Amino acid sequence: MMTISIITATYNAEKTIETAIKSVLNQSYPNIEYIIVDGNSSDNTLNIINSYKSKIHHIISEPDKGIYDAINKGIQLASGNIIGVLHADDVFYNEKTLEQIANTFLNEDCDATYGDLQYVNASNIEKIIRYWKSSIFTPKLLKTGWMPPHPTLFVKKEIFEQIGTYNLKYKIAADYDFILRLFSNRSYKFKYIPSVITRMRVGGASNKSIKNIIRKSKEDIDALKQNNIGGVFILIWKNLSKLPQFFKK
């Protein structure tokens, strides 16, 4: 039976980390390796994490260079066949989610899977704000600004060994750069799961301020050019494609 490694990066996440931990521990799939990488939190985050330490395989708490550095540390520690990321303020859709992921890898010829994402109210995760309905991937979609919802992405560990981990030159858009690197590689096969995989609380780092929005846009354009996909016009399409998400529930 394959092992799925789940990585959670935390920093001062005392309000949400316990919900994330329970979301992993309540999964019906038995072969889970859980890794939490904390950035030396100054609030109660680490105490909450340590209250579950008997059920968490690896806990690190030390200063880091941001969320992607923390995730990279988790990838290096991971011994599972499949790697997924669950952010400290996210939860899996239900207790069968990782079972669904495992069955997809077992029954389909694929190197990575992804599904749909619900953006939910920060204080009430049952209240849906946006619904990111993804789609079956074709290479030409990258030219339209398409990307799968990163929190729903599960990748074979060997892929990270082949194309690298998250590029730390990107403070906000390292996930987009990784996705472009992954999905522009014609030798890999992808499987779309047409159901909700993850619920994400609204208010992520990339949208917290105008400054961050501008920085993310610059990083997105750089990632598009770095991966020979395109530039500013693709970014415009990428942002316009988000509008229908507010009307899907």
C-alpha positions in Angstrom: 0.0 0.0 0.0 1.4 3.4 -1.0 2.2 6.0 1.6 1.0 9.6 1.2 3.2 12.2 2.9 1.3 15.4 3.9 3.2 18.5 4.7 1.9 21.4 6.7 3.9 24.6 7.0 3.0 26.8 10.0 3.9 30.2 11.4 1.8 31.8 14.2 -1.3 29.7 13.1 -2.8 29.1 16.5 -6.3 29.9 15.3 -6.4 27.2 12.6 -3.7 24.6 13.0 -5.7 22.3 15.2 -8.4 22.1 12.5 -5.8 21.2 9.9 -4.2 18.6 12.1 -7.5 16.9 12.8 -8.4 17.0 9.1 -5.3 14.8 8.5 -5.7 12.5 11.5 -9.3 11.8 10.7 -8.6 10.5 7.3 -9.8 6.9 6.6 -6.7 6.1 4.6 -4.2 4.3 6.9 -0.9 4.9 5.3 -0.2 8.6 6.0 3.1 10.2 6.9 2.4 13.6 8.5 5.1 16.3 8.6 4.7 19.7 10.2 7.3 22.4 9.6 6.9 25.4 11.9 8.8 28.6 11.3 9.6 29.2 14.9 6.1 30.5 15.9 5.9 33.0 18.8 2.2 32.2 19.6 0.6 29.0 20.9 1.0 27.1 17.6 3.8 24.8 18.7 2.1 23.9 21.9 -1.0 22.8 19.9 1.2 20.8 17.5 3.0 19.1 20.3 -0.3 18.0 21.9 -0.6 15.7 18.9 3.1 14.8 18.6 2.5 11.0 19.1 0.5 11.0 15.9 2.7 13.3 13.8 5.7 11.6 12.2 8.0 14.7 12.0 7.8 18.1 13.7 10.4 20.8 13.0 10.4 24.3 14.5 13.1 26.6 13.4 13.4 29.9 11.5 12.9 29.6 7.8 12.8 31.8 4.7 9.0 31.6 4.3 6.3 29.0 3.5 8.0 27.5 0.4 11.3 27.0 2.3 9.3 25.2 5.0 7.5 23.0 2.4 10.9 22.2 0.8 12.2 21.0 4.2 9.1 18.8 4.4 9.7 17.4 1.0 13.3 16.5 2.0 12.0 14.6 5.0 9.1 12.9 3.2 9.5 9.1 2.7 6.1 8.6 1.1 5.4 7.7 -2.5 3.0 10.6 -2.9 3.4 14.2 -1.5 0.6 16.7 -0.8 0.5 20.0 1.0 -2.2 21.0 3.5 -1.7 24.6 4.6 -2.3 25.5 8.3 -5.6 27.2 7.5 -6.9 24.6 5.1 -8.8 21.3 5.6 -9.5 18.3 3.4 -13.0 18.2 2.1 -13.9 15.0 4.1 -12.3 12.0 5.8 -12.3 10.0 2.5 -10.2 12.5 0.6 -6.8 10.8 0.8 -8.4 7.4 0.1 -9.7 9.0 -3.1 -6.2 10.3 -3.9 -4.6 6.9 -3.2 -7.2 5.1 -5.4 -6.5 7.5 -8.2 -2.8 6.8 -8.2 -3.4 3.0 -7.9 -5.9 2.8 -10.7 -4.7 5.5 -13.1 -1.5 5.8 -15.0 -0.5 9.3 -13.6 2.3 11.2 -12.0 0.2 13.8 -10.3 -3.5 14.4 -9.5 -5.5 17.5 -8.7 -9.2 18.3 -8.1 -11.5 21.2 -7.2 -11.1 23.7 -4.4 -13.6 25.6 -2.2 -12.7 28.9 -0.8 -14.5 29.2 2.5 -15.2 31.8 5.2 -12.3 32.1 7.7 -14.6 31.6 10.7 -17.1 29.3 9.1 -15.7 26.7 6.8 -19.2 25.6 5.8 -19.8 29.0 4.1 -18.5 28.8 0.5 -17.1 32.0 -0.9 -15.7 30.7 -4.2 -15.7 27.4 -6.0 -12.6 26.7 -8.1 -13.9 24.1 -10.6 -10.8 22.8 -12.4 -10.7 20.7 -15.6 -8.9 18.0 -17.5 -5.4 19.3 -18.5 -4.2 19.8 -22.0 -0.9 21.5 -22.8 -2.4 24.4 -24.7 -4.3 25.4 -21.5 -1.0 26.8 -20.0 -1.1 29.5 -22.7 -4.5 30.6 -21.3 -3.2 31.1 -17.8 -4.8 27.8 -16.6 -3.4 26.2 -13.5 -4.8 23.5 -11.2 -5.7 24.6 -7.6 -2.3 24.1 -5.9 -3.8 23.0 -2.5 -5.4 20.0 -4.4 -2.2 18.9 -6.1 -0.6 15.5 -5.2 2.7 14.6 -6.8 4.9 11.5 -6.9 8.0 12.1 -4.7 10.3 11.1 -7.6 9.0 14.1 -9.6 10.5 16.5 -7.1 13.8 14.7 -7.5 13.5 15.1 -11.3 12.4 18.7 -11.7 13.3 20.2 -8.3 11.3 21.7 -5.4 9.9 25.2 -4.9 12.1 28.0 -6.1 12.8 30.3 -3.2 13.4 33.3 -5.4 9.6 33.6 -5.6 8.2 34.7 -2.3 4.5 34.4 -3.3 4.4 32.6 -6.7 6.7 29.6 -6.1 3.6 27.4 -6.4 2.8 28.8 -9.9 6.4 28.4 -11.0 6.4 24.7 -9.8 3.1 24.1 -11.6 4.4 25.5 -14.8 7.6 23.4 -14.5 5.5 20.3 -13.8 2.7 20.7 -16.4 4.9 21.9 -19.2 6.9 18.6 -19.0 5.3 16.5 -21.8 6.7 13.2 -20.2 4.3 13.5 -17.2 0.7 12.3 -17.0 -2.0 14.0 -15.0 -5.4 13.0 -13.7 -8.1 15.4 -12.8 -10.5 14.3 -10.0 -13.8 16.1 -10.6 -14.7 16.6 -6.9 -13.7 18.9 -4.1 -10.4 17.9 -2.5 -9.6 20.9 -0.2 -11.3 23.8 1.5 -9.2 26.9 1.8 -10.0 29.8 4.2 -10.0 33.1 2.4 -7.3 35.7 3.1 -4.1 34.0 1.8 -0.7 35.7 1.8 -0.8 36.7 -1.9 -4.0 38.8 -1.5 -3.4 40.5 1.8 -2.4 43.9 0.4 -2.1 45.9 -2.8 1.7 45.5 -2.4 1.4 41.7 -2.3 -0.9 41.7 -5.3 1.6 43.7 -7.4 4.5 41.5 -6.2 2.6 38.3 -7.1 1.8 39.7 -10.5 5.4 40.5 -11.2 6.4 37.0 -9.9 3.8 35.3 -12.1 5.1 37.1 -15.2 8.7 36.1 -14.3 7.6 32.5 -13.8 5.8 32.5 -17.2 8.9 33.8 -18.9 11.2 31.5 -17.0 9.3 28.5 -18.1 8.9 29.8 -21.7 5.1 29.9 -21.5 4.5 33.6 -22.2 4.1 36.9 -20.3 1.7 39.6 -19.3 -1.2 38.7 -21.6 -1.4 35.2 -20.1 -1.4 36.7 -16.7 -4.4 38.8 -17.7 -6.2 35.7 -18.9 -5.2 33.9 -15.7 -6.8 36.6 -13.6 -10.0 36.9 -15.7 -10.5 33.1 -15.5 -11.1 33.5 -11.7 -14.3 35.5 -12.1 -16.6 32.6 -12.8 -15.5 31.0 -9.5 -17.5 33.5 -7.6 -20.7 32.3 -9.2 -20.2 28.5 -8.9 -21.2 26.8 -5.7 
